[in-house]
Every structure is written in C-alpha cells, then in structure tokens.
Amino acid sequence: MKTRTSKATGAAAAIVAIAASIPLAINAYADPEPAPQPAVEIPDPQGNCDPFKAAVPNWKGLNDVPVSKALASIPDISTFNSAVSGGLNPQVNITSVLDNGPYVVFAPTNDAFAALEPAQLEALKTDPAALTKLDYYHVFLGLLGPEDVHGQRPTQEGAEIKVEGKNGDIKVNDTAKVICGGIQAENARIYIIDKVLDPASPPEPLTPTLSSSSSTTTTTTTTSEMPNAEVVPGAEAPAG
C-alpha cells in the first residue's frame, strides 16, 4: 500500500512539474502594439499673418480647441471676442452656438471696432438685438479655407455677404480686407478682417442681372409678334 501510494504521489508531482514548465499559450497570442498615427499637418493661414503668429506662438494648437476658445486666444480681436461672449453686452453670448459649428468666422480687429462712430459702438453695448444681428452677420456655415471661401454667402443673421479673392488677397463686401485668414479651430475657420461688416449694407449680388435696356428690347419684340397687337393711329404701317 505504501509503495502504491508513493508511486501515485510521485506521478502527480511529475505532472505538476511538467505543467509548470509549459508557457501559457496566451503569451504567444498577445495583441500587437497599435501603429503610431501620423501627425496632422496644420496649413499656414494666408495673408499678413506674422503679427498673429507672434502674438499666438502656439497657433497650431488652436486646431484642437473649439472656436470660442480660439477667438479668446487672439489678442488682436479681443473686442470681437467680447462681442460674441457676453463681455460687450451680458445679454449676448453666442459662444455655445459657435462651438456647434462648422463655421467660417470673420473677426474684425480691435482697430476696426475703434473706428466705429462712438454712438454706434455704444448702441451695440446697450441694444442686444443690434449686437446679436451684427455678431451673426460675421458668421456663416462651412469649413472653407482661403482658396475656397469666395462667393455669395448666406450668413447666420440671414443677409448675405460677398467674399472675393483667395489666399492672401481676400475682400469682404468690397470694403473689408482679410488681414490673416484660414486660421484653424476645431470646428471653424477664422478670418481676421480690418473693418466691421454692416448688416444694414448688404453687397450687390455677384450674379449679374439683365440691364433695363435688354428688358425693354425683349418686351418690345414680344409685343410686336403678338397677332392681335393694337396698331397705334398715325404709326407707319409695315412695308409690304
């Protein structure tokens, strides 16, 4: 009995030793390390952007933040940022709307706001409807860079703006010039402009309309071809 028990105990110990020496199969099937993702290339904004880059050295990092934070990070447009974030008038804060973009935002410089008539600037501070109208007139839906932003664009205010040119030579409504454009935020493209856009002065349409002379000619021709056209007394009868 002792011999048989000793043999059984020895066999069990041998099995345990063999099992311990076998590597776990799971080690052979470990998940591979994920491949590193390539860095996102942030395109340079276009125009006279050296002052902007000097004021915002980490400007490429704006690509990772919503537009409200991007606007607040640019010192030269602090008045506009105040206008959209409740600083100019506590009743007007549209940052939550802007952060739900995509949007193109035309941001006038501090000098552009300083050039407004004092009474006009004061009205923006005291009239929330006027300020809201102005804010939304500087914004339209889209994520358009400096090569593609041109066109007749319906703003969030409702009226249209006209954008002409591309890259470093862009004008808005024939009067405002883009100083530095195509600055990338997470959900927007920002264009710093040198004038405040006036929603009360929309631009002329980009699509040409028929001239009055062309319209007159068309009307006259159509009337003369009508079979029952009335002949004016004294008018010369047609030849033949």
Accessible surface in RSA format (square Angstrom, percent):
REM  Atomic radii and reference values for relative SASA: ProtOr
REM  Chains: A
REM  Algorithm: Lee & Richards
REM  Probe-radius: 1.40
REM  Slices: 20
REM RES _ NUM      All-atoms   Total-Side   Main-Chain    Non-polar    All polar
REM                ABS   REL    ABS   REL    ABS   REL    ABS   REL    ABS   REL
RES MET A   1   180.12  93.3 141.29  93.5  38.83  92.5 118.53 100.8  61.59  81.6
RES LYS A   2   179.77  87.7 173.61 106.5   6.16  14.7 119.99 108.0  59.78  63.7
RES THR A   3    90.57  64.4  85.38  86.6   5.18  12.4  54.23  72.8  36.33  54.9
RES ARG A   4   181.83  76.3 177.33  90.4   4.50  10.7  63.62  87.0 118.20  71.6
RES THR A   5    81.76  58.2  77.18  78.2   4.58  10.9  61.11  82.1  20.65  31.2
RES SER A   6    72.99  61.7  59.44  79.3  13.55  31.2  37.38  79.6  35.61  49.9
RES LYS A   7   146.31  71.4 133.02  81.6  13.29  31.6  87.87  79.1  58.44  62.2
RES ALA A   8    63.90  58.8  49.71  76.7  14.20  32.3  58.55  82.4   5.36  14.2
RES THR A   9    87.81  62.5  81.91  83.0   5.89  14.0  69.32  93.1  18.48  27.9
RES GLY A  10    40.34  49.8   0.00   N/A  40.34  49.8  33.91  93.1   6.43  14.4
RES ALA A  11    55.90  51.4  45.81  70.7  10.08  22.9  53.43  75.2   2.46   6.5
RES ALA A  12    54.44  50.1  49.94  77.1   4.50  10.2  53.46  75.3   0.98   2.6
RES ALA A  13    61.30  56.4  49.04  75.7  12.27  27.9  56.18  79.1   5.12  13.6
RES ALA A  14    50.89  46.8  42.89  66.2   8.00  18.2  50.36  70.9   0.53   1.4
RES ILE A  15   117.27  66.7 116.70  86.9   0.57   1.4 116.70  84.0   0.57   1.5
RES VAL A  16   104.01  68.4 101.10  91.5   2.91   7.0 103.37  89.8   0.64   1.7
RES ALA A  17    62.52  57.5  48.71  75.2  13.81  31.4  56.00  78.9   6.52  17.3
RES ILE A  18   107.34  61.1 105.14  78.3   2.19   5.3 107.34  77.3   0.00   0.0
RES ALA A  19    62.99  57.9  48.22  74.4  14.77  33.6  51.32  72.3  11.68  30.9
RES ALA A  20    86.95  80.0  46.94  72.4  40.02  91.0  59.31  83.5  27.64  73.2
RES SER A  21    85.43  72.2  51.44  68.6  33.99  78.3  50.09 106.7  35.34  49.5
RES ILE A  22   109.12  62.1  98.26  73.2  10.85  26.2  99.69  71.8   9.43  25.6
RES PRO A  23   107.49  78.3  88.21  80.4  19.28  70.1 100.45  82.9   7.05  43.8
RES LEU A  24   126.97  70.7 120.77  86.4   6.20  15.6 122.84  86.3   4.13  11.1
RES ALA A  25    73.37  67.5  59.89  92.4  13.49  30.7  66.78  94.0   6.59  17.5
RES ILE A  26   129.63  73.8 120.17  89.5   9.46  22.8 125.26  90.2   4.37  11.9
RES ASN A  27   102.92  71.0  80.90  78.2  22.02  53.0  28.86  69.5  74.06  71.6
RES ALA A  28    83.31  76.6  43.80  67.6  39.51  89.9  55.62  78.3  27.70  73.4
RES TYR A  29   177.57  82.9 153.59  87.4  23.97  62.4 112.36  84.4  65.20  80.4
RES ALA A  30    79.71  73.3  51.10  78.9  28.61  65.1  59.23  83.4  20.48  54.3
RES ASP A  31   132.24  92.6 108.45 107.9  23.78  56.2  30.33  71.4 101.90 101.6
RES PRO A  32   120.57  87.9  98.70  90.0  21.87  79.5 109.64  90.5  10.93  67.9
RES GLU A  33   158.28  90.9 135.73 102.7  22.54  53.7  63.45 122.7  94.82  77.4
RES PRO A  34   116.60  85.0  92.01  83.9  24.59  89.4 103.29  85.3  13.31  82.7
RES ALA A  35    76.30  70.2  59.70  92.1  16.60  37.8  64.58  91.0  11.71  31.0
RES PRO A  36   126.74  92.4 101.32  92.4  25.42  92.4 112.04  92.5  14.70  91.4
RES GLN A  37   156.19  87.3 130.46  95.3  25.72  61.2  58.88 125.3  97.31  73.8
RES PRO A  38   115.75  84.4  93.48  85.2  22.28  81.0 105.61  87.2  10.15  63.1
RES ALA A  39   101.19  93.0  65.96 101.8  35.23  80.1  75.87 106.8  25.32  67.1
RES VAL A  40   118.73  78.1  94.22  85.3  24.51  59.1  99.35  86.3  19.38  52.6
RES GLU A  41   141.80  81.4 124.33  94.1  17.47  41.6  61.34 118.6  80.46  65.7
RES ILE A  42    19.09  10.9  15.40  11.5   3.68   8.9  15.40  11.1   3.68  10.0
RES PRO A  43    72.36  52.7  62.68  57.1   9.68  35.2  71.13  58.7   1.24   7.7
RES ASP A  44    77.34  54.2  65.26  65.0  12.08  28.6  17.05  40.1  60.29  60.1
RES PRO A  45     8.44   6.2   0.62   0.6   7.82  28.4   0.96   0.8   7.49  46.5
RES GLN A  46    64.69  36.2  62.89  46.0   1.80   4.3   6.65  14.1  58.05  44.0
RES GLY A  47    40.38  49.8   0.00   N/A  40.38  49.8  11.88  32.6  28.51  63.8
RES ASN A  48    95.86  66.1  83.43  80.6  12.43  29.9  32.07  77.2  63.79  61.7
RES CYS A  49     7.45   5.6   4.92   5.5   2.53   5.9   4.92  12.5   2.53   2.7
RES ASP A  50   107.41  75.2 102.75 102.3   4.66  11.0  30.38  71.5  77.03  76.8
RES PRO A  51    81.64  59.5  69.41  63.3  12.23  44.4  77.46  64.0   4.17  25.9
RES PHE A  52    11.87   5.9   4.25   2.6   7.62  19.8  10.31   6.2   1.57   4.5
RES LYS A  53    58.20  28.4  53.29  32.7   4.91  11.7  26.54  23.9  31.65  33.7
RES ALA A  54    80.88  74.4  50.57  78.0  30.31  68.9  62.41  87.9  18.47  48.9
RES ALA A  55    54.18  49.8  23.93  36.9  30.25  68.8  35.55  50.1  18.63  49.4
RES VAL A  56    12.25   8.1  10.47   9.5   1.78   4.3  12.25  10.6   0.00   0.0
RES PRO A  57   112.38  81.9  86.80  79.1  25.58  93.0  90.77  74.9  21.61 134.3
RES ASN A  58   111.75  77.1 104.81 101.3   6.94  16.7  38.68  93.1  73.07  70.6
RES TRP A  59    26.96  10.8  25.30  12.2   1.67   3.9  10.60   5.7  16.37  26.6
RES LYS A  60    97.85  47.7  93.92  57.6   3.94   9.4  49.61  44.7  48.24  51.4
RES GLY A  61    22.50  27.7   0.00   N/A  22.50  27.7  17.38  47.7   5.12  11.5
RES LEU A  62    11.36   6.3  11.33   8.1   0.03   0.1  11.33   8.0   0.03   0.1
RES ASN A  63    31.31  21.6  27.36  26.4   3.94   9.5   0.59   1.4  30.71  29.7
RES ASP A  64   104.19  73.0  84.74  84.3  19.45  46.0  28.78  67.7  75.41  75.2
RES VAL A  65    40.88  26.9  40.70  36.8   0.18   0.4  40.88  35.5   0.00   0.0
RES PRO A  66    35.25  25.7  35.25  32.1   0.00   0.0  35.25  29.1   0.00   0.0
RES VAL A  67     0.00   0.0   0.00   0.0   0.00   0.0   0.00   0.0   0.00   0.0
RES SER A  68    18.42  15.6  14.69  19.6   3.72   8.6   7.14  15.2  11.27  15.8
RES LYS A  69   128.44  62.7 125.28  76.9   3.16   7.5  71.29  64.2  57.15  60.9
RES ALA A  70     0.00   0.0   0.00   0.0   0.00   0.0   0.00   0.0   0.00   0.0
RES LEU A  71     0.55   0.3   0.13   0.1   0.42   1.1   0.13   0.1   0.42   1.1
RES ALA A  72    66.39  61.0  35.55  54.9  30.84  70.2  36.88  51.9  29.51  78.2
RES SER A  73    51.29  43.3  31.54  42.1  19.75  45.5  20.04  42.7  31.25  43.8
RES ILE A  74     2.98   1.7   1.71   1.3   1.27   3.1   1.71   1.2   1.27   3.4
RES PRO A  75    75.15  54.8  61.36  55.9  13.78  50.1  70.35  58.1   4.80  29.8
RES ASP A  76    68.60  48.1  64.47  64.2   4.14   9.8  26.59  62.6  42.01  41.9
RES ILE A  77     0.00   0.0   0.00   0.0   0.00   0.0   0.00   0.0   0.00   0.0
RES SER A  78    57.56  48.6  51.69  69.0   5.87  13.5  36.18  77.0  21.38  30.0
RES THR A  79    34.62  24.6  30.23  30.6   4.39  10.5  15.49  20.8  19.13  28.9
RES PHE A  80     0.09   0.0   0.09   0.1   0.00   0.0   0.09   0.1   0.00   0.0
RES ASN A  81    28.19  19.4  28.19  27.2   0.00   0.0   0.18   0.4  28.00  27.1
RES SER A  82    29.79  25.2  27.83  37.1   1.95   4.5  21.12  45.0   8.66  12.1
RES ALA A  83     0.18   0.2   0.00   0.0   0.18   0.4   0.00   0.0   0.18   0.5
RES VAL A  84     0.20   0.1   0.20   0.2   0.00   0.0   0.20   0.2   0.00   0.0
RES SER A  85    39.16  33.1  24.66  32.9  14.50  33.4  16.46  35.0  22.70  31.8
RES GLY A  86    16.00  19.7   0.00   N/A  16.00  19.7   7.25  19.9   8.76  19.6
RES GLY A  87    58.37  72.0   0.00   N/A  58.37  72.0  28.72  78.8  29.65  66.4
RES LEU A  88    27.67  15.4  15.82  11.3  11.85  29.8  17.16  12.1  10.51  28.3
RES ASN A  89     4.80   3.3   4.80   4.6   0.00   0.0   0.08   0.2   4.72   4.6
RES PRO A  90   120.23  87.6  95.15  86.7  25.09  91.2  97.07  80.1  23.17 144.0
RES GLN A  91   142.53  79.7 105.39  77.0  37.14  88.4  40.05  85.3 102.47  77.7
RES VAL A  92     3.58   2.4   1.25   1.1   2.34   5.6   3.58   3.1   0.01   0.0
RES ASN A  93    85.32  58.8  58.67  56.7  26.64  64.2  18.98  45.7  66.34  64.1
RES ILE A  94     9.79   5.6   9.36   7.0   0.43   1.0   9.79   7.0   0.00   0.0
RES THR A  95    27.65  19.7  27.65  28.0   0.00   0.0  10.51  14.1  17.14  25.9
RES SER A  96    77.23  65.3  68.91  92.0   8.32  19.2  51.78 110.3  25.45  35.7
RES VAL A  97    57.06  37.5  54.08  49.0   2.97   7.2  56.92  49.5   0.13   0.4
RES LEU A  98     0.27   0.2   0.27   0.2   0.00   0.0   0.27   0.2   0.00   0.0
RES ASP A  99    49.51  34.7  32.03  31.9  17.48  41.3  15.11  35.6  34.41  34.3
RES ASN A 100   120.09  82.8  96.88  93.6  23.21  55.9  26.95  64.9  93.14  90.0
RES GLY A 101    20.01  24.7   0.00   N/A  20.01  24.7   0.28   0.8  19.73  44.2
RES PRO A 102    61.41  44.8  61.05  55.7   0.36   1.3  61.13  50.5   0.28   1.8
RES TYR A 103    14.01   6.5  14.01   8.0   0.00   0.0   0.26   0.2  13.74  16.9
RES VAL A 104     0.00   0.0   0.00   0.0   0.00   0.0   0.00   0.0   0.00   0.0
RES VAL A 105     0.00   0.0   0.00   0.0   0.00   0.0   0.00   0.0   0.00   0.0
RES PHE A 106     0.00   0.0   0.00   0.0   0.00   0.0   0.00   0.0   0.00   0.0
RES ALA A 107     0.00   0.0   0.00   0.0   0.00   0.0   0.00   0.0   0.00   0.0
RES PRO A 108     0.00   0.0   0.00   0.0   0.00   0.0   0.00   0.0   0.00   0.0
RES THR A 109     6.96   4.9   6.96   7.1   0.00   0.0   3.92   5.3   3.04   4.6
RES ASN A 110    44.14  30.4  40.50  39.1   3.64   8.8  20.60  49.6  23.54  22.7
RES ASP A 111   112.84  79.0 106.95 106.4   5.89  13.9  29.05  68.4  83.79  83.6
RES ALA A 112     5.48   5.0   0.00   0.0   5.48  12.5   3.31   4.7   2.17   5.8
RES PHE A 113     2.62   1.3   2.48   1.5   0.14   0.4   2.48   1.5   0.14   0.4
RES ALA A 114    80.90  74.4  46.62  71.9  34.28  78.0  55.29  77.9  25.61  67.8
RES ALA A 115    86.98  80.0  48.47  74.8  38.51  87.6  60.49  85.2  26.49  70.2
RES LEU A 116    30.97  17.2  20.10  14.4  10.87  27.3  22.55  15.8   8.42  22.7
RES GLU A 117   119.22  68.4 116.86  88.4   2.36   5.6  44.49  86.0  74.73  61.0
RES PRO A 118   108.12  78.8  98.14  89.5   9.98  36.3 104.53  86.3   3.59  22.3
RES ALA A 119    79.90  73.5  65.33 100.8  14.57  33.1  73.07 102.9   6.83  18.1
RES GLN A 120    72.64  40.6  65.86  48.1   6.79  16.2  29.91  63.7  42.74  32.4
RES LEU A 121    40.21  22.4  40.21  28.8   0.00   0.0  40.21  28.2   0.00   0.0
RES GLU A 122    92.63  53.2  91.94  69.6   0.69   1.6  42.60  82.4  50.03  40.8
RES ALA A 123    44.00  40.5  39.11  60.4   4.89  11.1  43.63  61.4   0.37   1.0
RES LEU A 124    10.04   5.6  10.04   7.2   0.00   0.0  10.04   7.0   0.00   0.0
RES LYS A 125    86.91  42.4  75.95  46.6  10.96  26.1  29.20  26.3  57.70  61.5
RES THR A 126    93.73  66.7  65.34  66.2  28.39  67.7  57.11  76.7  36.62  55.4
RES ASP A 127    60.65  42.5  58.46  58.2   2.19   5.2  15.40  36.2  45.25  45.1
RES PRO A 128    41.75  30.4  41.38  37.7   0.37   1.4  41.75  34.5   0.00   0.0
RES ALA A 129    73.38  67.5  59.84  92.4  13.53  30.8  68.06  95.8   5.32  14.1
RES ALA A 130    34.42  31.6  25.18  38.9   9.23  21.0  31.14  43.9   3.28   8.7
RES LEU A 131     0.00   0.0   0.00   0.0   0.00   0.0   0.00   0.0   0.00   0.0
RES THR A 132    44.88  31.9  44.88  45.5   0.00   0.0  34.46  46.3  10.42  15.7
RES LYS A 133    94.17  45.9  89.38  54.8   4.79  11.4  58.16  52.3  36.02  38.4
RES LEU A 134     6.87   3.8   6.87   4.9   0.00   0.0   6.87   4.8   0.00   0.0
RES ASP A 135     0.00   0.0   0.00   0.0   0.00   0.0   0.00   0.0   0.00   0.0
RES TYR A 136    42.88  20.0  42.88  24.4   0.00   0.0  29.65  22.3  13.23  16.3
RES TYR A 137     0.00   0.0   0.00   0.0   0.00   0.0   0.00   0.0   0.00   0.0
RES HIS A 138     0.00   0.0   0.00   0.0   0.00   0.0   0.00   0.0   0.00   0.0
RES VAL A 139     0.37   0.2   0.37   0.3   0.00   0.0   0.37   0.3   0.00   0.0
RES PHE A 140     3.95   2.0   3.95   2.4   0.00   0.0   3.95   2.4   0.00   0.0
RES LEU A 141   108.45  60.4  93.71  67.0  14.74  37.1  93.77  65.9  14.68  39.5
RES GLY A 142    18.88  23.3   0.00   N/A  18.88  23.3  18.54  50.9   0.34   0.8
RES LEU A 143    81.34  45.3  54.29  38.8  27.04  68.0  54.29  38.1  27.04  72.8
RES LEU A 144    43.93  24.5  43.26  31.0   0.66   1.7  43.93  30.9   0.00   0.0
RES GLY A 145    22.41  27.6   0.00   N/A  22.41  27.6  16.40  45.0   6.01  13.5
RES PRO A 146    20.80  15.2  20.80  19.0   0.00   0.0  20.80  17.2   0.00   0.0
RES GLU A 147   105.72  60.7 100.74  76.2   4.98  11.9  21.63  41.8  84.10  68.7
RES ASP A 148    83.40  58.4  77.63  77.3   5.77  13.6  15.27  35.9  68.13  67.9
RES VAL A 149     0.00   0.0   0.00   0.0   0.00   0.0   0.00   0.0   0.00   0.0
RES HIS A 150    81.71  44.7  78.22  54.4   3.49   8.9  46.65  48.1  35.07  40.8
RES GLY A 151    17.53  21.6   0.00   N/A  17.53  21.6  16.73  45.9   0.80   1.8
RES GLN A 152    51.02  28.5  29.77  21.8  21.24  50.6  25.02  53.3  26.00  19.7
RES ARG A 153    59.79  25.1  59.79  30.5   0.00   0.0   2.96   4.0  56.83  34.4
RES PRO A 154    86.14  62.8  81.04  73.9   5.09  18.5  81.04  66.9   5.09  31.7
RES THR A 155     8.17   5.8   0.00   0.0   8.17  19.5   0.00   0.0   8.17  12.3
RES GLN A 156    70.85  39.6  42.44  31.0  28.41  67.7   5.07  10.8  65.78  49.9
RES GLU A 157    42.65  24.5  16.18  12.2  26.47  63.0   7.86  15.2  34.79  28.4
RES GLY A 158    57.05  70.4   0.00   N/A  57.05  70.4  33.75  92.6  23.30  52.2
RES ALA A 159    30.19  27.8  18.28  28.2  11.92  27.1  27.85  39.2   2.34   6.2
RES GLU A 160    72.89  41.9  70.18  53.1   2.71   6.5  20.60  39.9  52.29  42.7
RES ILE A 161     0.00   0.0   0.00   0.0   0.00   0.0   0.00   0.0   0.00   0.0
RES LYS A 162    18.36   9.0  17.98  11.0   0.38   0.9   0.20   0.2  18.16  19.3
RES VAL A 163     0.77   0.5   0.00   0.0   0.77   1.8   0.00   0.0   0.77   2.1
RES GLU A 164    72.05  41.4  68.92  52.1   3.13   7.4  25.62  49.5  46.43  37.9
RES GLY A 165    38.53  47.5   0.00   N/A  38.53  47.5  29.06  79.7   9.47  21.2
RES LYS A 166   116.35  56.8 110.66  67.9   5.69  13.5  54.24  48.8  62.11  66.2
RES ASN A 167    50.15  34.6  49.69  48.0   0.46   1.1  14.22  34.2  35.93  34.7
RES GLY A 168    35.62  43.9   0.00   N/A  35.62  43.9  17.49  48.0  18.13  40.6
RES ASP A 169    94.71  66.3  92.56  92.1   2.15   5.1  31.14  73.3  63.57  63.4
RES ILE A 170     0.44   0.3   0.15   0.1   0.29   0.7   0.28   0.2   0.16   0.4
RES LYS A 171    98.64  48.1  97.48  59.8   1.16   2.8  46.08  41.5  52.56  56.0
RES VAL A 172     0.00   0.0   0.00   0.0   0.00   0.0   0.00   0.0   0.00   0.0
RES ASN A 173    17.12  11.8   8.99   8.7   8.13  19.6   6.95  16.7  10.17   9.8
RES ASP A 174    73.56  51.5  55.21  55.0  18.35  43.4  26.70  62.8  46.86  46.7
RES THR A 175    84.94  60.4  70.80  71.8  14.13  33.7  62.46  83.9  22.48  34.0
RES ALA A 176     0.00   0.0   0.00   0.0   0.00   0.0   0.00   0.0   0.00   0.0
RES LYS A 177    83.14  40.6  83.14  51.0   0.00   0.0  71.36  64.2  11.78  12.5
RES VAL A 178     4.74   3.1   2.66   2.4   2.07   5.0   2.66   2.3   2.07   5.6
RES ILE A 179    53.84  30.6  49.29  36.7   4.55  11.0  52.80  38.0   1.03   2.8
RES CYS A 180     1.02   0.8   1.02   1.1   0.00   0.0   1.02   2.6   0.00   0.0
RES GLY A 181     0.00   0.0   0.00   N/A   0.00   0.0   0.00   0.0   0.00   0.0
RES GLY A 182     4.93   6.1   0.00   N/A   4.93   6.1   0.09   0.3   4.84  10.8
RES ILE A 183     1.40   0.8   0.46   0.3   0.94   2.3   1.40   1.0   0.00   0.0
RES GLN A 184    28.73  16.1  23.15  16.9   5.58  13.3   1.63   3.5  27.10  20.6
RES ALA A 185     0.67   0.6   0.00   0.0   0.67   1.5   0.00   0.0   0.67   1.8
RES GLU A 186   104.65  60.1  80.73  61.1  23.93  57.0  26.45  51.2  78.21  63.9
RES ASN A 187    21.69  15.0  19.50  18.8   2.18   5.3  21.69  52.2   0.00   0.0
RES ALA A 188     0.00   0.0   0.00   0.0   0.00   0.0   0.00   0.0   0.00   0.0
RES ARG A 189    39.96  16.8  39.96  20.4   0.00   0.0   1.19   1.6  38.76  23.5
RES ILE A 190     0.04   0.0   0.04   0.0   0.00   0.0   0.04   0.0   0.00   0.0
RES TYR A 191     0.00   0.0   0.00   0.0   0.00   0.0   0.00   0.0   0.00   0.0
RES ILE A 192     5.39   3.1   5.39   4.0   0.00   0.0   5.39   3.9   0.00   0.0
RES ILE A 193     0.00   0.0   0.00   0.0   0.00   0.0   0.00   0.0   0.00   0.0
RES ASP A 194    50.67  35.5  39.56  39.4  11.11  26.3  16.78  39.5  33.89  33.8
RES LYS A 195    97.66  47.6  96.50  59.2   1.16   2.8  64.93  58.4  32.73  34.9
RES VAL A 196    22.08  14.5   1.81   1.6  20.27  48.8   1.81   1.6  20.27  55.0
RES LEU A 197     4.79   2.7   1.98   1.4   2.81   7.1   4.74   3.3   0.05   0.1
RES ASP A 198    60.31  42.2  55.11  54.9   5.19  12.3  20.74  48.8  39.57  39.5
RES PRO A 199    18.77  13.7  10.67   9.7   8.10  29.4  10.67   8.8   8.10  50.3
RES ALA A 200    83.21  76.5  50.82  78.4  32.39  73.7  59.33  83.5  23.88  63.3
RES SER A 201    68.98  58.3  54.53  72.8  14.45  33.3  36.05  76.8  32.93  46.1
RES PRO A 202    79.31  57.8  60.07  54.8  19.24  69.9  60.07  49.6  19.24 119.6
RES PRO A 203    21.97  16.0   0.73   0.7  21.24  77.2   9.46   7.8  12.51  77.8
RES GLU A 204   132.10  75.8 129.19  97.7   2.91   6.9  55.30 107.0  76.79  62.7
RES PRO A 205    84.55  61.6  69.38  63.2  15.16  55.1  69.43  57.3  15.12  94.0
RES LEU A 206    71.70  39.9  46.75  33.4  24.94  62.7  49.31  34.6  22.39  60.3
RES THR A 207   104.10  74.0  97.40  98.7   6.70  16.0  65.31  87.7  38.79  58.6
RES PRO A 208   120.00  87.5  94.66  86.3  25.34  92.1 104.86  86.6  15.13  94.1
RES THR A 209   118.50  84.3  89.95  91.2  28.54  68.0  68.06  91.4  50.44  76.2
RES LEU A 210   147.30  82.0 123.05  88.0  24.24  60.9 125.62  88.2  21.67  58.3
RES SER A 211    59.33  50.1  46.06  61.5  13.27  30.6  50.66 107.9   8.67  12.1
RES SER A 212    93.28  78.8  80.48 107.4  12.80  29.5  53.41 113.7  39.87  55.9
RES SER A 213    75.73  64.0  67.18  89.7   8.55  19.7  54.95 117.0  20.79  29.1
RES SER A 214    49.44  41.8  42.03  56.1   7.41  17.1  20.90  44.5  28.54  40.0
RES SER A 215    50.62  42.8  45.66  60.9   4.95  11.4  35.49  75.6  15.13  21.2
RES THR A 216    86.22  61.3  81.10  82.2   5.11  12.2  62.51  84.0  23.71  35.8
RES THR A 217    87.83  62.5  83.32  84.5   4.51  10.7  62.78  84.3  25.05  37.9
RES THR A 218    88.48  62.9  83.46  84.6   5.02  12.0  63.15  84.8  25.33  38.3
RES THR A 219    87.64  62.3  83.42  84.6   4.22  10.1  62.96  84.6  24.68  37.3
RES THR A 220    86.09  61.2  80.84  82.0   5.25  12.5  68.66  92.2  17.43  26.3
RES THR A 221    66.43  47.2  62.74  63.6   3.68   8.8  48.43  65.1  17.99  27.2
RES THR A 222    78.87  56.1  76.32  77.4   2.54   6.1  60.63  81.4  18.24  27.6
RES THR A 223    70.53  50.2  70.50  71.5   0.04   0.1  53.38  71.7  17.16  25.9
RES SER A 224    84.57  71.5  50.53  67.4  34.04  78.4  47.18 100.5  37.39  52.4
RES GLU A 225   128.79  73.9  99.90  75.6  28.89  68.8  45.29  87.6  83.50  68.2
RES MET A 226   104.66  54.2  95.72  63.3   8.94  21.3  79.77  67.8  24.89  33.0
RES PRO A 227   130.86  95.4  90.69  82.7  40.16 146.0 102.48  84.6  28.38 176.4
RES ASN A 228   137.96  95.1 109.85 106.2  28.12  67.7  35.66  85.8 102.30  98.9
RES ALA A 229    41.79  38.4  19.55  30.2  22.24  50.6  25.31  35.6  16.48  43.7
RES GLU A 230   157.54  90.4 126.10  95.4  31.44  74.9  52.61 101.8 104.93  85.7
RES VAL A 231   116.06  76.4  97.33  88.1  18.74  45.1 101.28  88.0  14.78  40.1
RES VAL A 232   101.98  67.1  98.97  89.6   3.01   7.2  99.73  86.7   2.26   6.1
RES PRO A 233   122.57  89.3  94.66  86.3  27.91 101.5 105.89  87.4  16.68 103.7
RES GLY A 234    87.60 108.0   0.00   N/A  87.60 108.0  43.54 119.5  44.06  98.7
RES ALA A 235    56.49  51.9  30.03  46.3  26.46  60.2  40.18  56.6  16.32  43.2
RES GLU A 236   168.19  96.6 133.77 101.2  34.42  81.9  57.87 111.9 110.32  90.1
RES ALA A 237    76.62  70.5  59.80  92.3  16.83  38.3  62.29  87.7  14.34  38.0
RES PRO A 238   124.16  90.5  99.86  91.0  24.31  88.4 111.00  91.6  13.16  81.8
RES ALA A 239   108.90 100.1  67.96 104.9  40.93  93.1  78.10 110.0  30.80  81.6
RES GLY A 240   127.38 157.1   0.00   N/A 127.38 157.1  67.73 185.9  59.65 133.6
END  Absolute sums over single chains surface
CHAIN  1 A    14991.0      12047.1       2943.9       9317.0       5674.0
END  Absolute sums over all chains
TOTAL         14991.0      12047.1       2943.9       9317.0       5674.0
